[in-house]
Amino acid sequence: MKKITALLLALIMTLSLAACGKKSDTTTVPEQNDAVGEPQSEEQPETLDDYTVRVAALKGPTAMGMAKLLTDGGYSYNVYGTADELAAEIVKGNVDIAAIPCNLASILYNKTKSISVIGVNTLGVLYIVENGDSIKSIEDLKGKTIYSTGSGTTPEYVLNYILAQNGIDVEKDLTVEYKSEATEIASLLAADDTGDVIAMLPQPYVTTVMMQNDAVRIALDMTEEWNKVCEDGGALVTGVAVVRNEFADKHRTELADFMAEYAESVKFANEKADEAATLIEQLDITKAEVASRALPYCNIVLLTGDEMKNAVKSYLGVLYEQNQTSVGGALPDAAFYFTEQK
């Protein structure tokens, strides 16, 4: 038996990003069974007659699109507060389908080969905000101090990539001051009456800050800025859905049914934000008032097939160029991407 430790990425984000701005690129991968080279796992029944599909998600935007699906019933589920907790359950084989940060999926795949990505569920959730009106473009960040979370994790890589693609040297042209918690930055913005505080935050922290101080505004959408400069036309990806390969092999029909329900759940979150927000609060992801305002800015989607594959490959490629450990040491091979033929 051996302990495998891998550096990760939200959140929520954030992420992860996916964890709403907390540092999450360092994830401890639990012990595996060296004799067979596969994660320890409970034996699964051949049919679902007496078996409930086990779903998990990380708190933040990556879980928001699942709110209706989970609360409608029919699935066993847990919503986790940290990436480490959720990663441990995935590696143990205690989760069949999970919504997690994109780079965590890559890390777990490289260490276990036990999961596949089945969909992109969240695009970018990062925004530049300020209590003022000085930032209209990336160029305007020159000479400024930006407060952010995620030093050495995906928020830093996203910011560095966008700055570099715009010809801005992060070491010389501006200052980035990293804080350990998004709440620290939220407090700075909420108390600022000078117009000097500029920050990069993920949703739903952006919405929380704007509710606390109505002078704070969104200056730049980092998803839009990514799209402007990404050389291969790829997307900024925050979260993905993954499936345990053993489950997918035995239960293709049930997996297809899940994906159909998931698509409806995502549509519900995007079209009926107020109703979805109530369910999001029931899942203890964030307060309904915050969720209803944040949802339009969370870029919740469900991309599958080639669209999913192209988006994930492009995003992981950018992270790999900056820090190979952020994706588990290597870019995933073709088996990482779930297809009906797999």
N, C-alpha and C positions, 0 to 999 in steps of 0.2 A: 504494500500500500504506500502511496506517496502523496504528498500535499502539492497540489499544482496551483501556483499563484500567477495570476496574469493581470497586467494593467488594463483597465477599462476606460470607457466613457460614460443629462435630465434629466437625458430629466430625465428628463421633465423632466430629460427635457427633455441636461440636462439635463445634455442635458445635458449623464446625463443631464444633460439637459432635461431629459424626461423626468428627472427627479426635481424639477423646478429650480435648477441652478446650483444644486449642491454638487460638490466634487464626487464623481462616480466612475472615473476611469481606472480606479484600482479596485479590482474585484478578486476575492479569494475563491478559487474554484475548489470545491470539496474533493475528498478522496474518491478514487475510482478503483474498480476491480482490475488489477494489473494482469490477472490470469487470463482474462478474456478481452482486455483492452476496451471495455465498455463501462459506462457509469452503472453503479448499483441501482437496481430498479425493482419495484414490486412486479410479480408476474401478472400480466394482464389477461383478461378473458378474451376468447376468440370472437365473441359477439358482444353487443352492448345491451343485451336483454336485461342483465343485472348489473350494469355498469354505467355510471354517470361520468361524462366527459369533464375532466378537471381543467379549469381555465384560471390563469393568473395574469395580473397586470401590475405595472409599477405606477404609483401615484403620480398624477400630473397629466399633461395632454395625451400621453400614450394610452392612458386608460379611459379617457373621456368618451372616445368613440364607441367603447364597449358598454356604456352605461345601460342602454335599453336592453341589449342582449343579455347582460348579466341579471338585471332586475326582473326580466320577464320570466325567469325560472327555466328549469331544464338543464342547468349546468351547475356543477360544484365550482365555487370560485373563491379566490382570495385576492385582495389588493394590498400590495406590499409597500412599505415606506422607503426601503433602500434596495439598491440593485444587488448588494451582497446577499440579502435574504432570499430574493427571488432567484438569483443565480444558483444558490445552493439547492433549492427545491427542484429546479430544472435538471441539474446534474444528477441528483438522486433518483430521477425518474418519477417524481411525485406530481409533475405537471404535464398535461398533454398539449396544451396550446397556451402561449404566453405573449403578452404585449410588452416589449422591452426596448431599450435603446439600441439603435442600429449597430453601433460598434461592439456592444456587449454580445449581440448575436454572433458577430464574427469571432470574437474571443472564445465563446463557448463552442462554436463549431470547430475551430482550430484545435481545441483541447480535447474534445470528445467525439466529434463527428456524429453525434447523436440527434442533432436537430437540423431542420431546414427552414429557411425563411419563406413564408407563404404570402406575405403582403407587406407593403409599406403602409403604415397607418397614420403617420404624422410627418408632415414636412417641417419647415423651419418654424421655430417659436421664439427666436431671438429678435430683440428690437433695441435700437438706440433711442433713449429717452432723455429729455432735458427739461429743466424748469426755466425755459427761456425760448429764444427764437434765433439762435445763432447757427444751428446745424441744418443745412438744406441738402448737403451732398456729402459723400465720403471725404472729398477734398477738404471740407470744412473742419474735419477732425484734426488736421495738422495743427500742432502747437497746443492742443488741448490735453486735459487729463481725463481719462475714461475709467470709471469704476466698473468692475465686472467680477463675476465669480468664475470658478473653473480653471484656475491656473494649472497648466499641464494636462488639461482635459479638453473635451471637444469644443466648449465655447472659445477657448483660446485658439484652437486650430482654425475654427471658422473665422474668427476675427482676423487672425494673421493672414489667412488666405485672401480674404476680401481686400485687406489693406495692401498686401503685396501686389495683387492683380491691378490695383489702382495706382501703383507706383509709389506707395507710402512705406517708408522704412519704420517698422514698429520700434526699433531701437533708437532712432534718431529724430523722427518727425513728430512724435507724440509720446505721452506717458500713459501706460495702462497700469492701474493700481488694482490688484486682485484682493478681494475679500473672501473669507471662508464661507460666508452665508449670504444668500440673497437678501435676507431680512436686514442685514447691516446696511446694504445699499438702499433698500427700501426706506429705512429710517433716515438716511442722509437726504434722500429726495423729498420725503414727506416734510422734513423740517427746513428745507432750503427755501429761503426767500430772497436769495441774491441772484438766482439765474445762472450760477456758475457750475452747478453739478450736472455732469453728463455721465450717463451710465448705459451699460448693455445688460439687459435683463431678459429672462424668458417669461412667457406667459405661464401661469396666470399672475405672476408677481407684477408684471407691467400694469395690469388692470387694478390690482390691489393698491399700487402706488398712486395711480391716477384717481382712485376713489378717495384716497387720503389727502391728496393735494391737487385741486383742480387746475393748478397752473402747470402741472407736468403734462407734457405732450409727447406723442410718438414722433420722433424726428426722422428715423430711418427704419425701414423694414429690412432686416438682414437677409430674408429669403429673396426679396426682390433684388438686393444688391448682389447676392450670390448668382442669381440667374443672369444678371448682366455680364458677369465676368467668367463664369464657368466655361472653360474652353471646349468641352465636349457636349455642352448642352444638358449636362446632368443636373439633378435637383439636390437641394439641401434637405437631407433626410434626418429626422430626429428619431422616430420610432418605427419598429417593424413588428409584425406578428410572426412567431415561429411555431413549428409543430415538432413534436417528438417523432422521430422517424419510425419507430416501432408502432406507434399508434397509427400513423398515416398509412403504413403498409397494410395493416389489418382492417382499417376502417375508412376506406376511401369515400363511401357514400355518406357516412356521418360527418366526415371532414367537409365534403362539398355542401352539406346542409348547414354546417356551422358557418362557412364562408358566405352563403346566401343570407343567413340571418345577420351576420356581421355587416354586410353591405347595407342592409336595411337599417341597422343600428347607427351606422355612420351617417346615412342620409337623414335619419331622425335628428341626430345631434346638430347637423348643419342647417336643417330647415325648421326645427322647432326648438330653438335654443333655450327658451324659458322652461319648457317641459323637460328637456334633457338635463337642464341645470338642477332641477329638483332631484332627479335620479342620481346625478353626480354627487350631490350632498349626501344622499342616502348611503352612497358607497364611501363616504368620508374622504373624498378626494379634495374637495374645496367647498366653500360655502356657495349656495345656489346663486346669490346675488353676484358674486364674483364670476362664477362659471358662466352665467347667462351673458355677461358683458365680454368675457374673455373668449368664448367659443368662436366668434367670427374671426379671431386673430390667431387661432391655434392650428390652422391649416390641416384639419383632420380629413383624411382621405382613406381610400382602400385601393391601392394600386397592386395589380397582380400580373403574372406572366412576364412578357418582355419589358413592359413598362416598369414593373417592379425591379427586374434584374438590371436594367440599364441605370436606373436611379441609384440603386444600392452600390453597384460596381463603381460608378463615378464618384460617389461620396466617400466610399472606403478608400478609393485611390488617393483622394486628396489627403485624408488622414494618414495614410501609409507613408506618403511623401514627407510628412512632417514628423511622425513618430510611429515607427513600425509596431511598437508594443500596444499602441492604441487600438489596433485591430487584431491583436493576438500574435503578432510576429510575422504574419504572411497574409496576403490577400486570399480569401477563400476560393476554392476551386469550383467547378461547375456544379458539383453535387450539393453545394450550399443552397442553390436556388431550386425551389420545389416546382416541378412540372407534373402534369398528368402522366407523363411517360416514365417518371422517375421510379 
